[in-house]
Structure formats: C-alpha cells, structure tokens
Amino acid sequence: MKQIELTLPNPTGLHARPAKVFVNTAKEFKADIRVQHGAKKANAKSVISVLTLGVQQGGQIRIMADGPDEDKALSVLKEAVESGLGDELTGHDGHAKPVEAVSPAPTEVSPSPASRADSFDGRSVRGIPAAPGLAIGGLYHFRPEPLDLATVAAEAAGSPAEERTRLQQAVAAAQRELQALHQEMLARLGASEAAIFEAHLAILDDPELLARAADQLEMGQSATQAWQATVEATAATIAGLGDELLAARATDVRDVGHRVLRRLMGVEAQSLSLPSEPVILLAEDLTPSDTVSLSPDRVLGFCTATGGPNGHTAILARALGLPAIVGAGPAVLDLAAGRLAILNGDTGELHLDPDEAALALARQRQQQDQSQRAAHLATALSPAITRDGHRAEVVANLGNLAEARQALTYGAEGVGLLRTEFLFLERAAPPTEDEQFAVYRDIALALEGQPVIVRTLDIGGDKPLPYLPLPPEENPFLGQRGLRLCLARPDLFRPQLRAILRAAGYGRLRVMFPMVTTLDDWHAARQLVVEIQAELQTQPVELGIMIEVPAAALLAKAFAREVDFFSIGTNDLTQYTLAMDRSHPVLAAQADGLHPAVLSLIDRTARAAHAHGKWVGVCGELAADPVAIPILLGLGVDELSASVPAIPAVKAQIRDLTFSTTQQLAAAALQCATAQAVRQLVANSRVQ
C-alpha cells in the first residue's frame, strides 16, 4: 500500500460535486483506494462515504491505494485534488471563488440559528439570502403529502432474491428519471445546474449505499424497508456532521432516496397544486426536484425554514430567477396562508403585512431590478440588427414541446437545435414512428412557420439508453455515438427520419446530423433521407451537419459544397480540439470555447460556408456567452441558438454592437495565445 497527504484547496470543502469528481476519478483505477481525514476513513469510490468525512477548505487528507495501478492512481488523484476537483479555485480577481454557486451567493453575514428564531416579531422573518430579487404576493404553504411509512413497516418481505430484484428495478427506474431530468436541465438551464442531477445519479449509484441496503435485505427486510432505513440513516449521518453545506447534501440523499421509495411503494410523484394567483411559497425545505418543478408564472419566490445559500435548491433558484430565502427558522411554517408579504432575496427578509409606503418602495425597486429584463423582453420580437445594419438570427435550443410553445414569445426566430433525446429517455423501449411524428408535428405548429432544425438522435458517449446496451468502450467519446451509432442502428434511425419527414409538411423542418466526421458518413445519411422521401413521396427538406470535431471543420470546404447549412456545436468542438474532457476533474475548467484554436476552426467553417453561399450557426453554450457573442459575430456566424430565456438578452446585446467593431475584435482574438487573453481582449474593448 502507498499513500500521500494533501491539503484540500476547495473554498466550499469536499462537498457533493467535487466529491463526485473525486470518486469518479478513483473509480478509474483497479486499486483499492481509501481516504482519511482525522480519525475518519472512507471508501474513495463512494460519494456517500467521502461526503461523511466532512473535509473543509484547508483540511488535511491522506489517500491510500493498494493494487496494481496504485502509483498512477495516487498521481492522478493528487493532480485532481490540487486542481480543485472541477471547482474554480480563483476568480478573475485572484480571490477564492466556489463554482458550486451558479451565480454568486449573497455575501451578507448569515444570522445564527438563534438570531433567526428571534427575528420574527410579527411583522418580519429574517433568514439567509439565497437568490436575489424581490417578490410581492400572498403566502402559500407547500406541504408535500408524506409517504405512508406505517405500511412500509408492516410490509411482508419476499425472499432476499425477490426483494433484491424489486430494489434493482426501482433504482433503475429512478436512474432513468434522473437521466431525463438531467437532459431537461441541460437544455433549460445549462451544464452547471444540470450537474446537480448528475450528482444525484452518483448518489444513486453509490456502492456503500447499495451495499448497506443489500445487508438489510439479507436480514429479512423488504426492499422498501431496507431502502427507507438505509437512506434515512445515511442522510441523518451526513446531517449530523454539523456542517451547513453537508446538511444540504443530506437533503439531496433524501431526494434521491424518495424517488426510489415512490417506485417501491407504487406511488406517483405529487404534483404541486397552486392557487390561480401567483404566490410566495413557504416550506420546511424544498428538494432540488421540487425546485425545478416550480413555474415562475405561478411561484413568485420562496422562503424555507431550513437550508443554506450554497445548497442545490438555492443554486437552482438563482438559475430559475426565483427570489429565495432559506434557513428562516420554524416561524415561517406558522404564518397564515394568503397573508401579503414582500420577500427580499437580497437581504433575506420576509416583510409581512407591508403598508402602502413599503409596497410602493418595493415595487419601485422591482421595476428597477426588472427594467433591463423588461426592456429586453419588450424588444425581443424585433430583429437583432447591429448599429451599422448587420443582422444576426437568434433562435432557440429546445429540449421539449413546452419550450417550443414559449420560444416565440421570447423572440426566437426559429429553432436552431431541437434535441430529440427527450423522446428516447425514461422509457423501456424506443418511441414509435407515430409517437415521434406527433411531437415533431406539434413543435412545428407551435413555431408558426419559423424554421425548426431537428437534430437526429445523439446518443452514446455520456448519453446511454437503458434499452440500447452498448459494449464498454475505453473512450466512449471517441466511439459509437451520434451519427455513427444511428447509421449502425437503422432500426432506430429510419423511424426517426420517417417521423421528421412526415412532420415537415406541418412547418419548416430541417434535419441536422450530429457527430459527422467523414464525407462517407454524410453521404450515407443523405442517401437514407433521399430513399425515405421517395417512399413517403414528401418534399425535400434542408439537410445540415453539426461541426463538432476538428476533422469536420478542416473539411468544411468539401462539406460546404454539399450540405445546406452548418451548425457549430462549440461544447464538443472545444473538448475534441483541446483534447480535454468537459467533465474531467482536472482539465474541465480549461476547456474554454474561446481558445484561439477553437476560434480558428469556427473562422475556417464560416469562411467555407459563405464561399459556397451557405449559412453557419452556433448552438453550443458560447452562443449565449456575452463575452463570446461579439467574437462569433465578427467571425461571420450568421445564427446564434440559445436557451429560450436567454434570447431577449442576446438580441439586445447584438443591437448595441457595431459589426465593424466585432470584425476587428475577432481578427485580434485569432492572434491571441490563450482563452484568457481573448476574454481580456473583449473586456478591455467594452463591447459587452
């Protein structure tokens, strides 16, 4: 056995997401790996076990490895820990900056539990500011229906083998739910917020948690009893460590556990029933799953009795734009429903029964806070034309039908990326042709004649399907994924293409193929479309490809002669160009799409497209990055495809630019040596 000692640099300690990165790194090795902090030892391949160490910033840990690859394991883990396990250790100002908070958590000193309990004077409750903004409205209590655990205690158990099968099936069903939720959040909020549900998947796949439940089964308990007892004991252990952030992780464990428990008990997920008027929600706590189900049209903000500002619920509230207060103490649970209140997410105060003067001041502040967003939304339907007359199209990235119905109101001029994976997730068999046709048709109708680019199934790599077992691959991102997989599985590909081509009669659908690397793959996909069009006797549709790998960008001139359009997927193009996995614990922070090497490939693609009279879009995260937008325009990108809520701001920013300036900026960016230099160039130019 060999060992090393390290100091943990993470500003928020070894919590959920850095712990997940640590564990995933350890799992890459055959060696038995343990980690010690003080007197506590943990299995380095178990998120639950690592979390219970309670390591804070500056804490000393000892990593011990025993096995054939122990030296390499310790070397890689040392580098991963010293690099922050995916956390950004310093901000642009050189100070510590946790990335777990999607937007900066409020800096105001949080009141102690005692002062919070004493802060209720009949007119106000003071908690911890969690998500900025003001909300004015009536109070409404969220009291989830508890599961009937009495029936669990009385449940008769089958044989251990039978109960093990029940538990495995329930865990698998919960995994499919979380995979679908992760994809939805990826499309709706972005990668950082979606990573919360990746952490939930890691909890559900934790060997220690599953082993403890299995031990309970061998003692004669039912699957439901064993799972409920294991989850509650694990959550209680984490909550009892006396750390606010770890207490929030206990909520995550219970949230994940509840998903499996519902499946075991045959109970459907509870839907939140709300009054017709928008309300301020009060709750003891909200799980991440509860939070992402909140509609901003019905919930103005929320205040919870427990929780912390860096919990996943707070992170999601900030991403959703919901003002929020957490940790306000039990007094909030006794407030009368319907009582008028002002919730101030900046100060952490819930002001009750405000008089007219207070209401007027709050409304004025709301107007000031929302004026920019309102101005953007008010002009969202206007085209994005720079001050010197250059027009760029701004379209939507969509992950479901509901977003399609919102897109036009946010100013989308079409759909630049319809991710079709949502139709294939959380089910035991692939969707039929008719099921797919109905959804594509409804999305086409919802866009009222605006163009809709439908990306064909992009599965593989980090996107497995439960009913499509793929052989293990050492490098799945370099294996069977995207178009490669679809061409190998015509039983999946043909029905999808037939459904798209049938739905094209109801709108302006275009087809886009992901992960195109060679002209042969493009020719094979195009020929299949031509054959199906002949079978269905449908009109031709525009066919394009995603530029996601350097080979496609380098062959852009050849592709541009044949395709109708390009769409650059900057997320994958960045990771393939820089040879840096977007989820790598050490390298992910360096995988910046504004790296000059990536920009050079974008430049090459745009020049090739325009030389052959074709257009080029960007549908990766750069399309909504305020720093990247002027560079992309200057490189000749014709279309930016962003999440629906981001569209008004993207269009507003473009209207403030001059195209000639963006061209000069892009030319200068191509001469930079690093992504940081490009970002500094834009900051100095003040074009954002």
Secondary structure, 3 states (H helix, E strand, C coil): CEEEEEECCCCCCCCHHHHHHHHHHHCCCCCEEEEEECCEEEECCCHHHHHCCCCCCCCEEEEEEECCCHHHHHHHHHHHHHCCCCCCCECCCCCECCCCCCCCCCCCCCCCHHHHHHCCCCCEEECEEEECCEEEEEEEECCCCCCCHHHHHCCCCCCHHHHHHHHHHHHHHHHHHHHHHHHHHHHHCCHHHHHHHHHHHHHHCCHHHHHHHHHHHHCCCCHHHHHHHHHHHHHHHHHCCCCHHHHHHHHHHHHHHHHHHHHHHCCCCCCCCCCCCCEEEEECCCCHHHHHCCCCCCEEEEEECCCCCCCHHHHHHHHHCCCEEECCCHHHHHCCCCCEEEEECCCCEEEECCCHHHHHHHHHHHHHHHHHHHHHHHCCCCCEECCCCCEEEEEEEECCHHHHHHHHHHCCCCEEEEEHHHHCCCCCCCCCHHHHHHHHHHHHHHCCCCEEEEECCCCECCECECCECCCCCCCHHHCCCCHHHHHHCHHHHHHHHHHHHHHHHHCEEEEEECCCCCHHHHHHHHHHHHHHHHHHCCCCCCEEEEECCHHHHHCHHHHHCCCCEEEECHHHHHHHHHCCCCCCCCCHHHCCCCCHHHHHHHHHHHHHHHHCCCEEEECCHHHHCCCHHHHHHHCCCCEEEEEHHHHHHHHHHHHCCCHHHHHHHHHHHCCCCCHHHHHHHHHHHCCC
